Amino acid sequence: TGRAIAAAAARAAAPGGLRFTERQLYYETCRVLSPGAALLRRLPGTPAPVLRLPVFTRALEAYGRENVPGLLPPPPVPRLRADPGTADPAGKPEQPGAAEPDLYDYGLPRLLLCQDRATAGMLLANHVHLEAACPVFAAADALPLDPRLLAALQRAEGATVYVLHDASTTGAALPALVRSGLGPAPGVRVVSLGLVPRHAA
């Protein structure tokens, strides 16, 4: 399994030394271990993985996460900010964009919200937000949207909020949740980039 993990890491990082999450490495390892993976990709439905996740996790721990180039650490717990409206010193999760205050100063034509915090971290680590000129946030950290962020979207004509989600009940409901959270925001569209249950059948 160690050799399969090493081969999977090389595939996941190609081309150009991409960073990847542990879950991405797991699925790539399954493809390495499955001789018919290329054929199965062309068949409808989702085949069962050849390697159970707990078995992979133990193998990865034995191999050493530090020995896998490109493997990202688990996403950090969001920092807390003080809530000026209460006396609670613990505060609330820090709003996205706090480290980049000029994000709110311009029109924002696009925004990507990811259901999975690890996916958002992977996209940021690979500089997708810079190459696509599209801020990337984890939905759990960004919702409800900061009013300044919503204002920046409204300043851009035809702005779009893209929602990347899985095929779970929670994931499938996320675009509608984002749409309802926008409120009266003329010209701002919400587009689903995720899976629906039939894709995972």
C-alpha positions in Angstrom: 0.0 0.0 0.0 2.9 2.3 0.6 4.0 2.1 -3.0 0.5 2.7 -4.1 0.3 5.8 -1.9 3.6 7.1 -3.4 2.3 6.5 -7.0 -1.0 8.1 -6.2 0.7 11.2 -4.8 2.7 11.6 -8.0 -0.5 11.3 -10.0 -2.4 13.7 -7.8 0.4 16.3 -8.0 0.6 16.2 -11.8 1.0 18.4 -13.6 3.2 21.1 -12.0 3.3 20.0 -8.4 -0.3 20.5 -7.3 -1.3 20.4 -3.7 -4.0 17.9 -2.7 -6.1 16.8 0.2 -6.0 13.5 2.0 -9.4 12.5 0.6 -8.1 13.2 -3.0 -5.1 11.0 -2.2 -7.4 8.3 -1.0 -9.4 8.2 -4.2 -6.2 8.3 -6.3 -4.8 5.4 -4.3 -7.9 3.4 -5.0 -7.4 4.1 -8.7 -3.8 2.9 -8.5 -4.8 -0.3 -6.8 -7.7 -1.0 -9.3 -6.4 -2.4 -12.6 -9.7 -1.7 -14.2 -10.0 1.9 -13.0 -9.7 3.4 -16.5 -12.5 1.2 -17.8 -14.7 1.8 -14.8 -14.6 5.6 -15.4 -16.4 5.0 -18.7 -19.2 3.0 -17.1 -22.3 4.5 -15.5 -22.6 4.5 -11.7 -20.0 4.7 -9.0 -18.1 1.5 -8.3 -17.2 0.6 -4.7 -13.7 1.6 -3.7 -11.1 -1.2 -3.7 -9.6 0.1 -0.4 -11.7 1.0 2.7 -11.0 4.5 4.1 -10.0 3.3 7.6 -7.4 0.9 6.0 -6.0 3.7 3.9 -5.8 6.0 6.9 -3.8 3.4 8.8 -1.5 2.8 5.8 -1.0 6.6 5.4 -0.1 6.9 9.1 2.4 4.1 8.8 3.9 5.6 5.6 4.0 9.0 7.2 2.1 12.0 6.0 5.3 14.0 6.1 6.7 11.7 3.4 4.0 12.6 0.9 5.0 15.7 -1.1 2.0 17.9 -1.9 -0.3 16.5 0.8 -2.0 19.3 2.6 -2.6 19.2 6.4 -6.1 19.2 7.7 -7.8 22.6 7.4 -7.2 24.8 10.5 -10.0 25.7 12.8 -11.3 29.1 11.9 -10.0 32.0 14.0 -12.4 33.8 16.2 -13.2 37.4 16.1 -14.7 39.5 18.9 -18.4 40.1 18.6 -18.9 43.9 19.1 -22.6 43.3 19.8 -22.0 41.1 22.9 -19.8 40.8 25.9 -18.8 37.3 24.8 -14.9 37.3 24.6 -14.9 34.1 22.6 -16.6 35.9 19.7 -17.6 34.3 16.4 -15.6 32.8 13.5 -13.6 35.4 11.7 -15.3 36.6 8.5 -13.5 35.7 5.3 -11.7 38.6 3.8 -10.6 40.0 7.1 -7.0 39.5 6.1 -7.7 41.2 2.8 -9.7 44.3 3.6 -9.3 45.7 0.1 -11.5 42.8 -1.2 -14.5 44.9 -0.4 -13.4 48.0 -2.2 -14.1 46.9 -5.8 -16.7 45.2 -7.8 -16.6 41.4 -7.4 -17.7 39.6 -10.6 -17.4 36.1 -9.1 -17.2 34.2 -5.9 -16.7 30.5 -5.1 -18.2 28.9 -2.0 -17.1 25.3 -1.2 -19.1 23.0 1.0 -15.9 21.3 2.2 -13.4 23.4 4.0 -10.5 21.1 2.9 -11.5 21.6 -0.8 -11.5 25.4 -0.3 -8.0 25.1 1.3 -6.8 23.0 -1.6 -8.0 25.5 -4.2 -6.4 28.3 -2.3 -3.1 26.4 -1.9 -3.0 25.9 -5.7 -3.7 29.7 -6.2 -7.0 29.2 -8.1 -8.3 32.3 -6.5 -5.5 34.3 -8.1 -5.5 32.6 -11.5 -9.3 32.9 -11.9 -9.6 36.2 -10.1 -12.2 34.6 -7.9 -12.2 34.6 -4.1 -12.6 31.1 -2.6 -14.3 30.6 0.7 -15.6 27.6 2.7 -19.3 28.1 3.0 -19.3 27.3 6.7 -17.0 30.3 7.2 -18.6 32.7 4.8 -22.3 32.3 5.5 -24.1 34.5 6.1 -22.2 36.6 3.6 -20.6 39.7 5.0 -22.7 42.8 3.9 -19.5 44.3 2.5 -18.9 41.2 0.3 -22.5 41.3 -0.9 -22.1 45.0 -1.8 -19.0 44.2 -3.8 -20.9 41.5 -5.7 -23.7 44.0 -6.4 -21.2 46.6 -7.7 -20.2 44.1 -10.5 -22.7 43.8 -13.3 -23.9 40.2 -13.6 -21.9 38.8 -10.6 -22.1 35.1 -10.0 -21.7 33.1 -6.8 -20.6 29.5 -7.6 -21.4 26.8 -5.1 -19.2 23.6 -5.1 -20.9 20.8 -3.2 -21.3 17.0 -2.9 -24.3 14.8 -3.6 -25.4 14.6 0.0 -28.7 16.0 1.2 -26.9 18.9 2.8 -24.8 19.5 -0.3 -27.7 19.5 -2.7 -29.5 22.0 -0.5 -26.5 24.4 -0.3 -27.2 26.4 -3.5 -30.7 27.2 -2.3 -29.4 28.1 1.1 -26.9 30.5 -0.5 -29.5 32.0 -2.8 -31.9 32.7 0.1 -29.1 34.2 2.1 -28.4 36.7 -0.6 -31.7 38.4 0.0 -32.7 41.2 -2.4 -29.5 41.3 -4.5 -30.5 42.3 -8.0 -28.2 40.9 -10.7 -26.3 38.4 -8.5 -26.7 34.8 -9.7 -26.1 31.5 -7.8 -24.8 28.6 -9.9 -24.4 25.1 -8.6 -21.1 23.4 -9.5 -21.8 20.3 -7.5 -23.1 16.8 -7.8 -26.7 15.6 -7.4 -27.7 12.2 -6.0 -28.0 10.5 -9.4 -24.3 11.3 -10.1 -23.4 9.2 -7.0 -25.8 6.3 -7.8 
